[in-house]
Amino acid sequence: MDDIIKAVFFLIRDAPFMTGAVIRLDGGYALGGETVPPIPRGVL
């Protein structure tokens, strides 16, 4: 519930011209993001 309140206050106070954005309140977890793609060869 705190995340929702903080997001609403952010929109009211700090983002008066923000339009067309999606604010994700998922605690940092992206659906389907549990797998990490392999690093391409030669990067490390």
PQR file with spaces between the fields and no chain letter, atoms N, CA, C, O and H, PARSE charges and radii, in Angstrom:
ATOM       1  N    MET     1       0.814   -1.188    0.000 -0.4000 1.5000
ATOM       2  CA   MET     1       0.000    0.000    0.000 -0.0000 2.0000
ATOM       3  C    MET     1       0.862    1.258    0.000  0.5500 1.7000
ATOM       4  O    MET     1       0.497    2.261   -0.613 -0.5500 1.4000
ATOM       5  N    ASP     2       2.008    1.208    0.688 -0.4000 1.5000
ATOM       6  CA   ASP     2       2.898    2.369    0.730 -0.0000 2.0000
ATOM       7  C    ASP     2       3.404    2.739   -0.661  0.5500 1.7000
ATOM       8  O    ASP     2       3.563    3.919   -0.974 -0.5500 1.4000
ATOM       9  H    ASP     2       2.304    0.393    1.187  0.4000 1.0000
ATOM      10  N    ASP     3       3.656    1.728   -1.497 -0.4000 1.5000
ATOM      11  CA   ASP     3       4.141    2.001   -2.851 -0.0000 2.0000
ATOM      12  C    ASP     3       3.121    2.795   -3.659  0.5500 1.7000
ATOM      13  O    ASP     3       3.484    3.692   -4.421 -0.5500 1.4000
ATOM      14  H    ASP     3       3.527    0.770   -1.243  0.4000 1.0000
ATOM      15  N    ILE     4       1.864    2.466   -3.492 -0.4000 1.5000
ATOM      16  CA   ILE     4       0.808    3.173   -4.224 -0.0000 2.0000
ATOM      17  C    ILE     4       0.712    4.624   -3.758  0.5500 1.7000
ATOM      18  O    ILE     4       0.577    5.535   -4.574 -0.5500 1.4000
ATOM      19  H    ILE     4       1.569    1.738   -2.874  0.4000 1.0000
ATOM      20  N    ILE     5       0.780    4.833   -2.461 -0.4000 1.5000
ATOM      21  CA   ILE     5       0.717    6.186   -1.913 -0.0000 2.0000
ATOM      22  C    ILE     5       1.899    7.015   -2.392  0.5500 1.7000
ATOM      23  O    ILE     5       1.733    8.174   -2.771 -0.5500 1.4000
ATOM      24  H    ILE     5       0.890    4.093   -1.798  0.4000 1.0000
ATOM      25  N    LYS     6       3.092    6.430   -2.376 -0.4000 1.5000
ATOM      26  CA   LYS     6       4.278    7.148   -2.845 -0.0000 2.0000
ATOM      27  C    LYS     6       4.179    7.489   -4.327  0.5500 1.7000
ATOM      28  O    LYS     6       4.595    8.570   -4.743 -0.5500 1.4000
ATOM      29  H    LYS     6       3.228    5.488   -2.068  0.4000 1.0000
ATOM      30  N    ALA     7       3.636    6.583   -5.122 -0.4000 1.5000
ATOM      31  CA   ALA     7       3.490    6.844   -6.557 -0.0000 2.0000
ATOM      32  C    ALA     7       2.491    7.966   -6.805  0.5500 1.7000
ATOM      33  O    ALA     7       2.723    8.819   -7.662 -0.5500 1.4000
ATOM      34  H    ALA     7       3.298    5.705   -4.784  0.4000 1.0000
ATOM      35  N    VAL     8       1.399    7.979   -6.080 -0.4000 1.5000
ATOM      36  CA   VAL     8       0.403    9.040   -6.242 -0.0000 2.0000
ATOM      37  C    VAL     8       0.981   10.384   -5.835  0.5500 1.7000
ATOM      38  O    VAL     8       0.781   11.376   -6.536 -0.5500 1.4000
ATOM      39  H    VAL     8       1.210    7.286   -5.384  0.4000 1.0000
ATOM      40  N    PHE     9       1.692   10.437   -4.716 -0.4000 1.5000
ATOM      41  CA   PHE     9       2.324   11.687   -4.300 -0.0000 2.0000
ATOM      42  C    PHE     9       3.362   12.153   -5.312  0.5500 1.7000
ATOM      43  O    PHE     9       3.488   13.352   -5.564 -0.5500 1.4000
ATOM      44  H    PHE     9       1.854    9.631   -4.147  0.4000 1.0000
ATOM      45  N    PHE    10       4.099   11.223   -5.890 -0.4000 1.5000
ATOM      46  CA   PHE    10       5.065   11.587   -6.923 -0.0000 2.0000
ATOM      47  C    PHE    10       4.358   12.239   -8.109  0.5500 1.7000
ATOM      48  O    PHE    10       4.801   13.271   -8.612 -0.5500 1.4000
ATOM      49  H    PHE    10       3.996   10.250   -5.686  0.4000 1.0000
ATOM      50  N    LEU    11       3.271   11.640   -8.547 -0.4000 1.5000
ATOM      51  CA   LEU    11       2.534   12.191   -9.687 -0.0000 2.0000
ATOM      52  C    LEU    11       1.948   13.564   -9.374  0.5500 1.7000
ATOM      53  O    LEU    11       1.941   14.445  -10.234 -0.5500 1.4000
ATOM      54  H    LEU    11       2.911   10.802   -8.139  0.4000 1.0000
ATOM      55  N    ILE    12       1.466   13.751   -8.173 -0.4000 1.5000
ATOM      56  CA   ILE    12       0.855   15.025   -7.795 -0.0000 2.0000
ATOM      57  C    ILE    12       1.908   16.121   -7.652  0.5500 1.7000
ATOM      58  O    ILE    12       1.715   17.227   -8.158 -0.5500 1.4000
ATOM      59  H    ILE    12       1.472   13.036   -7.474  0.4000 1.0000
ATOM      60  N    ARG    13       3.014   15.834   -6.973 -0.4000 1.5000
ATOM      61  CA   ARG    13       3.992   16.864   -6.642 -0.0000 2.0000
ATOM      62  C    ARG    13       5.078   17.051   -7.685  0.5500 1.7000
ATOM      63  O    ARG    13       5.413   18.187   -8.023 -0.5500 1.4000
ATOM      64  H    ARG    13       3.171   14.936   -6.562  0.4000 1.0000
ATOM      65  N    ASP    14       5.639   15.960   -8.208 -0.4000 1.5000
ATOM      66  CA   ASP    14       6.872   16.051   -8.983 -0.0000 2.0000
ATOM      67  C    ASP    14       6.723   15.811  -10.474  0.5500 1.7000
ATOM      68  O    ASP    14       7.690   15.986  -11.215 -0.5500 1.4000
ATOM      69  H    ASP    14       5.367   15.038   -7.934  0.4000 1.0000
ATOM      70  N    ALA    15       5.565   15.422  -10.934 -0.4000 1.5000
ATOM      71  CA   ALA    15       5.430   15.070  -12.352 -0.0000 2.0000
ATOM      72  C    ALA    15       4.168   15.670  -12.974  0.5500 1.7000
ATOM      73  O    ALA    15       3.341   14.932  -13.510 -0.5500 1.4000
ATOM      74  H    ALA    15       4.779   15.279  -10.333  0.4000 1.0000
ATOM      75  N    PRO    16       4.005   16.992  -12.913 -0.5600 1.5000
ATOM      76  CA   PRO    16       2.766   17.566  -13.432  0.2800 2.0000
ATOM      77  C    PRO    16       2.619   17.440  -14.951  0.5500 1.7000
ATOM      78  O    PRO    16       1.502   17.490  -15.465 -0.5500 1.4000
ATOM      79  N    PHE    17       3.738   17.277  -15.679 -0.4000 1.5000
ATOM      80  CA   PHE    17       3.660   17.208  -17.131 -0.0000 2.0000
ATOM      81  C    PHE    17       3.922   15.809  -17.667  0.5500 1.7000
ATOM      82  O    PHE    17       4.108   15.634  -18.871 -0.5500 1.4000
ATOM      83  H    PHE    17       4.645   17.237  -15.261  0.4000 1.0000
ATOM      84  N    MET    18       3.940   14.828  -16.803 -0.4000 1.5000
ATOM      85  CA   MET    18       4.206   13.456  -17.220 -0.0000 2.0000
ATOM      86  C    MET    18       2.943   12.859  -17.828  0.5500 1.7000
ATOM      87  O    MET    18       1.904   12.797  -17.170 -0.5500 1.4000
ATOM      88  H    MET    18       3.789   14.971  -15.825  0.4000 1.0000
ATOM      89  N    THR    19       3.030   12.419  -19.084 -0.4000 1.5000
ATOM      90  CA   THR    19       1.875   11.825  -19.746 -0.0000 2.0000
ATOM      91  C    THR    19       2.304   10.558  -20.486  0.5500 1.7000
ATOM      92  O    THR    19       3.459   10.431  -20.893 -0.5500 1.4000
ATOM      93  H    THR    19       3.874   12.470  -19.618  0.4000 1.0000
ATOM      94  N    GLY    20       1.395    9.648  -20.652 -0.4000 1.5000
ATOM      95  CA   GLY    20       1.634    8.455  -21.446 -0.0000 2.0000
ATOM      96  C    GLY    20       2.650    7.502  -20.865  0.5500 1.7000
ATOM      97  O    GLY    20       3.280    6.750  -21.608 -0.5500 1.4000
ATOM      98  H    GLY    20       0.456    9.751  -20.322  0.4000 1.0000
ATOM      99  N    ALA    21       2.827    7.511  -19.565 -0.4000 1.5000
ATOM     100  CA   ALA    21       3.805    6.624  -18.940 -0.0000 2.0000
ATOM     101  C    ALA    21       3.100    5.529  -18.148  0.5500 1.7000
ATOM     102  O    ALA    21       1.996    5.723  -17.639 -0.5500 1.4000
ATOM     103  H    ALA    21       2.315    8.122  -18.961  0.4000 1.0000
ATOM     104  N    VAL    22       3.746    4.397  -18.056 -0.4000 1.5000
ATOM     105  CA   VAL    22       3.242    3.300  -17.236 -0.0000 2.0000
ATOM     106  C    VAL    22       4.119    3.233  -15.999  0.5500 1.7000
ATOM     107  O    VAL    22       5.336    3.078  -16.101 -0.5500 1.4000
ATOM     108  H    VAL    22       4.643    4.240  -18.470  0.4000 1.0000
ATOM     109  N    ILE    23       3.513    3.347  -14.852 -0.4000 1.5000
ATOM     110  CA   ILE    23       4.250    3.260  -13.594 -0.0000 2.0000
ATOM     111  C    ILE    23       4.022    1.869  -13.035  0.5500 1.7000
ATOM     112  O    ILE    23       2.906    1.498  -12.672 -0.5500 1.4000
ATOM     113  H    ILE    23       2.524    3.473  -14.769  0.4000 1.0000
ATOM     114  N    ARG    24       5.103    1.112  -12.975 -0.4000 1.5000
ATOM     115  CA   ARG    24       4.998   -0.273  -12.492 -0.0000 2.0000
ATOM     116  C    ARG    24       5.220   -0.307  -10.993  0.5500 1.7000
ATOM     117  O    ARG    24       6.229    0.192  -10.495 -0.5500 1.4000
ATOM     118  H    ARG    24       6.009    1.414  -13.270  0.4000 1.0000
ATOM     119  N    LEU    25       4.294   -0.882  -10.292 -0.4000 1.5000
ATOM     120  CA   LEU    25       4.399   -1.044   -8.843 -0.0000 2.0000
ATOM     121  C    LEU    25       4.448   -2.529   -8.531  0.5500 1.7000
ATOM     122  O    LEU    25       3.533   -3.090   -7.928 -0.5500 1.4000
ATOM     123  H    LEU    25       3.474   -1.287  -10.696  0.4000 1.0000
ATOM     124  N    ASP    26       5.542   -3.154   -8.958 -0.4000 1.5000
ATOM     125  CA   ASP    26       5.653   -4.603   -8.813 -0.0000 2.0000
ATOM     126  C    ASP    26       6.785   -5.016   -7.878  0.5500 1.7000
ATOM     127  O    ASP    26       7.157   -6.188   -7.832 -0.5500 1.4000
ATOM     128  H    ASP    26       6.286   -2.698   -9.448  0.4000 1.0000
ATOM     129  N    GLY    27       7.326   -4.071   -7.141 -0.4000 1.5000
ATOM     130  CA   GLY    27       8.402   -4.399   -6.212 -0.0000 2.0000
ATOM     131  C    GLY    27       9.704   -4.779   -6.896  0.5500 1.7000
ATOM     132  O    GLY    27      10.573   -5.391   -6.276 -0.5500 1.4000
ATOM     133  H    GLY    27       7.024   -3.118   -7.178  0.4000 1.0000
ATOM     134  N    GLY    28       9.847   -4.425   -8.156 -0.4000 1.5000
ATOM     135  CA   GLY    28      11.070   -4.728   -8.885 -0.0000 2.0000
ATOM     136  C    GLY    28      11.040   -6.053   -9.620  0.5500 1.7000
ATOM     137  O    GLY    28      12.028   -6.430  -10.251 -0.5500 1.4000
ATOM     138  H    GLY    28       9.140   -3.927   -8.660  0.4000 1.0000
ATOM     139  N    TYR    29       9.936   -6.762   -9.551 -0.4000 1.5000
ATOM     140  CA   TYR    29       9.833   -8.053  -10.225 -0.0000 2.0000
ATOM     141  C    TYR    29       9.085   -7.884  -11.535  0.5500 1.7000
ATOM     142  O    TYR    29       7.924   -7.474  -11.546 -0.5500 1.4000
ATOM     143  H    TYR    29       9.133   -6.457   -9.038  0.4000 1.0000
ATOM     144  N    ALA    30       9.735   -8.194  -12.617 -0.4000 1.5000
ATOM     145  CA   ALA    30       9.094   -8.129  -13.931 -0.0000 2.0000
ATOM     146  C    ALA    30       8.618   -9.525  -14.313  0.5500 1.7000
ATOM     147  O    ALA    30       9.375  -10.493  -14.230 -0.5500 1.4000
ATOM     148  H    ALA    30      10.678   -8.528  -12.608  0.4000 1.0000
ATOM     149  N    LEU    31       7.374   -9.622  -14.727 -0.4000 1.5000
ATOM     150  CA   LEU    31       6.813  -10.908  -15.100 -0.0000 2.0000
ATOM     151  C    LEU    31       7.636  -11.521  -16.230  0.5500 1.7000
ATOM     152  O    LEU    31       7.860  -10.874  -17.253 -0.5500 1.4000
ATOM     153  H    LEU    31       6.759   -8.836  -14.795  0.4000 1.0000
ATOM     154  N    GLY    32       8.075  -12.725  -16.060 -0.4000 1.5000
ATOM     155  CA   GLY    32       8.884  -13.392  -17.069 -0.0000 2.0000
ATOM     156  C    GLY    32      10.346  -13.004  -17.002  0.5500 1.7000
ATOM     157  O    GLY    32      11.142  -13.442  -17.831 -0.5500 1.4000
ATOM     158  H    GLY    32       7.893  -13.250  -15.229  0.4000 1.0000
ATOM     159  N    GLY    33      10.710  -12.185  -16.021 -0.4000 1.5000
ATOM     160  CA   GLY    33      12.087  -11.729  -15.911 -0.0000 2.0000
ATOM     161  C    GLY    33      12.950  -12.602  -15.017  0.5500 1.7000
ATOM     162  O    GLY    33      14.046  -12.205  -14.620 -0.5500 1.4000
ATOM     163  H    GLY    33      10.063  -11.829  -15.347  0.4000 1.0000
ATOM     164  N    GLU    34      12.457  -13.792  -14.703 -0.4000 1.5000
ATOM     165  CA   GLU    34      13.228  -14.649  -13.797 -0.0000 2.0000
ATOM     166  C    GLU    34      14.407  -15.329  -14.479  0.5500 1.7000
ATOM     167  O    GLU    34      15.274  -15.881  -13.801 -0.5500 1.4000
ATOM     168  H    GLU    34      11.567  -14.115  -15.025  0.4000 1.0000
ATOM     169  N    THR    35      14.454  -15.301  -15.797 -0.4000 1.5000
ATOM     170  CA   THR    35      15.599  -15.888  -16.500 -0.0000 2.0000
ATOM     171  C    THR    35      16.453  -14.764  -17.054  0.5500 1.7000
ATOM     172  O    THR    35      15.941  -13.752  -17.533 -0.5500 1.4000
ATOM     173  H    THR    35      13.749  -14.853  -16.347  0.4000 1.0000
ATOM     174  N    VAL    36      17.756  -14.955  -16.981 -0.4000 1.5000
ATOM     175  CA   VAL    36      18.698  -13.969  -17.482 -0.0000 2.0000
ATOM     176  C    VAL    36      19.317  -14.519  -18.760  0.5500 1.7000
ATOM     177  O    VAL    36      19.844  -15.632  -18.756 -0.5500 1.4000
ATOM     178  H    VAL    36      18.172  -15.777  -16.592  0.4000 1.0000
ATOM     179  N    PRO    37      19.262  -13.756  -19.860 -0.5600 1.5000
ATOM     180  CA   PRO    37      19.852  -14.264  -21.105  0.2800 2.0000
ATOM     181  C    PRO    37      21.368  -14.378  -20.957  0.5500 1.7000
ATOM     182  O    PRO    37      21.973  -13.614  -20.205 -0.5500 1.4000
ATOM     183  N    PRO    38      21.985  -15.316  -21.661 -0.5600 1.5000
ATOM     184  CA   PRO    38      23.435  -15.471  -21.566  0.2800 2.0000
ATOM     185  C    PRO    38      24.159  -14.268  -22.155  0.5500 1.7000
ATOM     186  O    PRO    38      23.658  -13.607  -23.064 -0.5500 1.4000
ATOM     187  N    ILE    39      25.348  -13.996  -21.621 -0.4000 1.5000
ATOM     188  CA   ILE    39      26.184  -12.909  -22.121 -0.0000 2.0000
ATOM     189  C    ILE    39      26.820  -13.370  -23.431  0.5500 1.7000
ATOM     190  O    ILE    39      27.361  -14.474  -23.493 -0.5500 1.4000
ATOM     191  H    ILE    39      25.755  -14.532  -20.882  0.4000 1.0000
ATOM     192  N    PRO    40      26.766  -12.545  -24.478 -0.5600 1.5000
ATOM     193  CA   PRO    40      27.368  -12.957  -25.759  0.2800 2.0000
ATOM     194  C    PRO    40      28.874  -13.193  -25.618  0.5500 1.7000
ATOM     195  O    PRO    40      29.544  -12.566  -24.798 -0.5500 1.4000
ATOM     196  N    ARG    41      29.380  -14.102  -26.430 -0.4000 1.5000
ATOM     197  CA   ARG    41      30.817  -14.424  -26.379 -0.0000 2.0000
ATOM     198  C    ARG    41      31.633  -13.183  -26.733  0.5500 1.7000
ATOM     199  O    ARG    41      31.267  -12.421  -27.628 -0.5500 1.4000
ATOM     200  H    ARG    41      28.835  -14.612  -27.096  0.4000 1.0000
ATOM     201  N    GLY    42      32.725  -12.993  -26.030 -0.4000 1.5000
ATOM     202  CA   GLY    42      33.616  -11.885  -26.307 -0.0000 2.0000
ATOM     203  C    GLY    42      33.314  -10.630  -25.505  0.5500 1.7000
ATOM     204  O    GLY    42      34.068   -9.659  -25.573 -0.5500 1.4000
ATOM     205  H    GLY    42      33.023  -13.612  -25.303  0.4000 1.0000
ATOM     206  N    VAL    43      32.220  -10.635  -24.745 -0.4000 1.5000
ATOM     207  CA   VAL    43      31.876   -9.445  -23.950 -0.0000 2.0000
ATOM     208  C    VAL    43      32.753   -9.354  -22.718  0.5500 1.7000
ATOM     209  O    VAL    43      33.208   -8.270  -22.354 -0.5500 1.4000
ATOM     210  H    VAL    43      31.608  -11.424  -24.690  0.4000 1.0000
ATOM     211  N    LEU    44      32.994  -10.493  -22.071 -0.4000 1.5000
ATOM     212  CA   LEU    44      33.836  -10.497  -20.871 -0.0000 2.0000
ATOM     213  C    LEU    44      35.214  -11.026  -21.177  0.5500 1.7000
ATOM     214  O    LEU    44      36.058  -11.102  -20.284 -0.5500 1.4000
ATOM     215  H    LEU    44      32.624  -11.373  -22.367  0.4000 1.0000
